[in-house]
Amino acid sequence: METLAAMMTSTQHSRRWIACLIGLAAMAISPLAAADDGLLVLVTEETADDTGVEQSYWWASGATPAWSPTDVALRDALRGSGAGFSEPGDISTLSKIYRRPTPTDVNATAMATVFGRTKVLVGTVRYRATALRPLGLVGWTAEVAVRLVDKGSSGAQVLRSVTLDRSRWAGSDDEARTALRADVATAIAAAVSGGLRRNTAPVGLDAQELMIGIVAPSSRAAIDGVRQKLQSLAGVTGVQESWAAEG
C-alpha cells in the first residue's frame, strides 16, 4: 500500500504541479475527533525485565485509546511545556495498516492527518531493569529515541530528533519506573517545545499547489513510468517523490 507524490517545477511558466499516486486500502476521509489541540503522540513503550518484554501503544486495537504510563507522563509534561497533547476519541475506524508499534515517519504523519493534527511525536521509549542494586535499591534505565515530525505538504519533515538515556533507583520497581517515566517525559517535553519554537514556519510546498490524484498504481514499474513521463515534459526541471503511507 503506497502513496506517491511527485512534484514538477516549470521555469517557463512559473507553475508547479503535483501528481499524487494513491494506493491506500482504507483511510478516513475526514479527520477523527480529538479532545484538544496539540501534538499527536505515537510513542511505543517497551518494558523488559526477567519475565520478558512487553510493548504498549495506545492505537493497537479497540475503539478508544489505551494509554500507557509513558503516555500519561508525556501528556502532563507536554501540556505543562505548552506543546500540548492531543487525545483522539473514537479510533474504531483507524485502518489496521497503522495499528503497529513504532510507525514510520510517513505513516505517523498519515495518522496525524486522520486525527486532524499537523505535528506528531513518534518513536520508542525502552525501559530495562538493571542488574546493579546499590544499597538494596532497584534500578531501571530508559533509552529514548523519538522524533518531532511535521506532515508538511510535500511529505514528512523531521523537525527534531531526541535521543537520551536516563536511570533511576528506588525501593521498588514501581517507584523506580514511575520516577523514570517522569524524568523521561520532562526531558522529551523540553526538547520538543524547543523544536516547536524554532520551527513555526510552514513546512513543505505552498498551499496553493494543484493536486492531481491517480489511484492505486499497479506496480513500481507503473510509478516509474509516470515519473519518467513527467520528467520528459518541456520545462520540468525535476520530480520529487514523497510517500504518504508505507506498509
Residue pairs with C-beta under 8 A, 6 or more apart in sequence:
1 23
1 24
1 25
1 97
1 245
1 246
1 247
2 21
2 23
2 217
2 243
2 245
2 246
3 20
3 21
3 22
3 23
3 24
3 110
3 243
3 244
3 245
4 20
4 21
4 22
4 217
4 223
4 241
4 242
4 243
4 244
5 18
5 19
5 20
5 21
5 154
5 155
5 240
5 241
5 242
5 243
5 244
6 18
6 19
6 20
6 21
6 226
6 227
6 230
6 239
6 240
6 241
7 16
7 17
7 18
7 154
7 205
7 209
7 238
7 239
7 240
7 242
8 16
8 17
8 18
8 19
8 230
8 233
8 236
8 237
8 238
8 239
9 16
9 236
9 237
9 238
10 16
10 17
10 235
10 236
10 237
11 235
11 237
12 234
12 235
13 235
16 205
16 206
16 209
16 210
17 209
17 210
17 212
18 205
18 209
18 210
18 211
18 212
19 212
19 214
19 226
19 230
20 211
20 212
20 213
20 214
20 244
21 214
21 215
21 217
21 223
21 226
22 213
22 214
22 215
22 216
22 244
23 215
23 216
23 217
24 95
24 97
24 244
24 245
25 95
25 97
26 95
26 97
27 95
27 110
27 114
27 245
28 93
28 94
28 114
31 113
31 114
31 115
31 116
32 88
32 89
32 90
32 91
32 93
32 94
32 114
32 115
32 116
33 88
33 89
33 90
33 116
34 40
34 86
34 87
34 88
34 89
34 115
34 116
34 117
35 86
35 87
35 88
35 89
36 84
36 85
36 86
36 87
37 84
37 86
38 78
38 79
38 83
38 84
38 85
38 86
38 117
39 78
39 83
39 84
39 85
39 86
39 117
39 119
39 120
39 121
39 148
39 192
40 86
40 88
40 108
40 111
40 112
40 115
40 117
40 119
40 120
40 121
41 71
41 74
41 75
41 78
41 85
41 86
41 120
41 121
42 57
42 59
42 103
42 108
42 111
42 120
42 121
42 122
42 123
43 57
43 70
43 71
43 74
43 121
43 122
43 123
43 124
43 125
43 146
44 55
44 56
44 57
44 101
44 102
44 123
44 124
44 125
45 55
45 56
45 57
45 68
45 69
45 70
45 71
45 124
45 125
45 127
46 53
46 54
46 55
46 56
46 124
46 125
46 126
46 127
47 53
47 54
47 56
47 126
47 127
47 177
48 54
48 126
48 127
48 128
48 129
49 128
49 129
49 173
50 129
55 101
56 66
56 68
56 70
57 68
57 101
57 102
58 65
58 66
58 67
58 68
58 71
59 65
59 91
59 94
59 98
59 99
59 111
60 66
60 99
60 101
61 99
62 91
62 92
63 90
63 91
63 92
64 89
64 90
64 91
65 71
65 87
65 88
65 91
67 75
69 177
69 178
69 181
70 125
70 181
70 184
70 185
73 181
73 182
73 184
73 185
74 85
74 121
74 185
74 188
74 189
75 85
75 87
76 185
77 182
77 185
77 186
77 188
77 189
78 84
78 85
78 121
78 185
78 188
78 189
78 192
78 193
79 85
80 189
81 189
81 190
81 192
81 193
82 193
83 189
83 192
83 193
83 196
86 115
86 117
88 115
94 111
94 114
97 107
97 245
97 247
98 107
98 110
98 111
98 114
98 247
100 247
101 124
102 122
102 123
102 124
103 111
103 122
104 246
104 247
105 122
105 147
105 149
105 156
105 158
106 155
106 156
106 243
106 244
106 245
106 246
107 245
107 246
107 247
108 120
108 122
108 149
108 156
109 120
109 149
109 150
109 151
109 152
109 155
109 156
109 244
110 151
110 244
110 245
111 120
112 118
112 119
112 120
112 149
112 151
113 151
117 151
118 150
118 151
119 148
119 149
119 150
119 151
119 159
119 196
120 148
120 149
120 151
121 146
121 147
121 148
121 149
121 188
121 192
122 146
122 147
122 149
123 144
123 145
123 146
123 147
123 162
124 144
124 145
124 146
125 142
125 143
125 144
125 146
125 184
126 142
126 143
126 144
127 140
127 141
127 142
127 177
127 180
128 140
128 141
128 142
128 143
129 138
129 139
129 140
129 173
130 139
130 140
130 141
130 167
132 139
133 139
134 169
137 169
137 170
137 171
137 176
138 169
138 170
138 171
138 172
138 173
138 175
138 176
139 167
139 168
139 169
139 176
140 167
140 168
140 169
140 173
140 176
140 177
140 180
141 165
141 166
141 167
141 180
142 165
142 166
142 167
142 180
142 181
142 183
142 184
143 165
144 162
144 163
144 164
144 165
144 166
144 184
144 187
144 188
145 161
145 162
145 163
146 161
146 162
146 188
147 158
147 160
147 161
147 162
148 158
148 159
148 160
148 161
148 162
148 192
148 195
148 196
149 156
149 157
149 158
149 159
150 156
150 157
150 159
150 199
150 203
150 204
151 157
152 202
152 203
152 204
152 205
153 202
153 203
153 204
153 205
153 206
153 207
153 209
154 204
154 205
154 240
154 242
155 204
155 242
155 243
155 244
156 242
157 203
157 204
159 195
159 196
159 198
159 199
159 203
160 191
160 192
160 194
160 195
160 198
160 199
162 187
162 188
162 191
162 192
164 184
164 187
166 180
166 183
166 184
166 187
167 180
168 176
168 177
168 179
168 180
168 183
169 176
170 176
170 179
214 226
217 223
217 226
227 239
227 241
230 236
230 239
231 238
231 239
